[in-house]
């Protein structure tokens, strides 16, 4: 389960407590994994456009990239941490059996 995938958009107070754009993915009719893929592709497109064109190097593009980065990092860090802990537990159990 991906952290934040079952959260519906609500008030500003809820959003500020857990700032992720995945809250708005359900309104597009997408699941969390497809939403993260979409955010990554949008971030790649924005970064490439800022790299190529001077007109795209502005506050709005970099703010959008920052929001996308925080959303993907916030969710993927939770998934990474759970996977990492599972590996540590597996190694610990394997060493206890020996």
N, C-alpha and C positions, 0 to 999 in steps of 0.2 A: 504494500500500500504506500502510495506517495503522500507525503505530508502535505496537507492543505488542499488535496484534490476534492474533498467533499465539502468545502466551505463555500457558501453562497455569498454573493456581494451584499454587504450590509452598510452600516454607518461608517463614517470617517474614523470613529474611535476604534472599531474593529479592524479597519484597514491599517491604521497607524500602529496597532499592536503587532500585526503580522503582515508587513507590506509585501504582497506578492500579486503579480498580475494574473496568476492562475485562478483567482477568485472570479475573473470575468470570462474564463474559457467555457464554462457551462452555458453561458448565454449565447455563445457561438455554435453550440451543439457539438462540441469536441470533448474528448476525454482528456485526462491530465497528460498522458504521454504524448498524444498528438499536439496538445497545446504547448508543451515544452519544445517539441520539434519545431513548431511554428515560430515560437519566440526565438529559438536559436537561428533559424533561417532569416528572420527579420533582423536580428542583431548582426548577422554576417552581411546582409545587404546594406544596412546602415553604416557599418564599419568600412565596407568597401567603397561606398559612395563618399564617405568622408575622406578616405585615403586618396581617391581619384580627383574629387572636385573640391575646390576651395569654398564654393558656395554652400556646401553641405557641412562645413566645419563651423557649426553654430551651436548656440545654447540648446536649442530644441532637439537636435540630433543627438548630442552627447547626453542630454537628460534622458531621452528615450533609451539609449544604449545602457545607461546606468540603471534604469528601472528594469530593463530586461535582464541585465546581469544579476541584480539583486534577487529577482524572482527565480531565476534558474539556480543560482547559488543557494538560496534559502531552501529550496526543495531538494536539490541534489545532495546537499550536505547531509541532510537527514537520512537520505537513502544510503549514502556512502558510509555514514556512521553506523547504521544498522548492519550493513554488510561487513564492515570492518570488525564490529563486535562479534558477529557470527563466526568469523574466521578465528578470532582470539579464543572464543569458547570452544571451537572445534579442536584447536591445537592443545588447549588446556585439558580437554577430556581425553584426547589421544595420549598425552603424557601421563595422565593419571592411570590409564589402563596398563601402561608399561611398567 
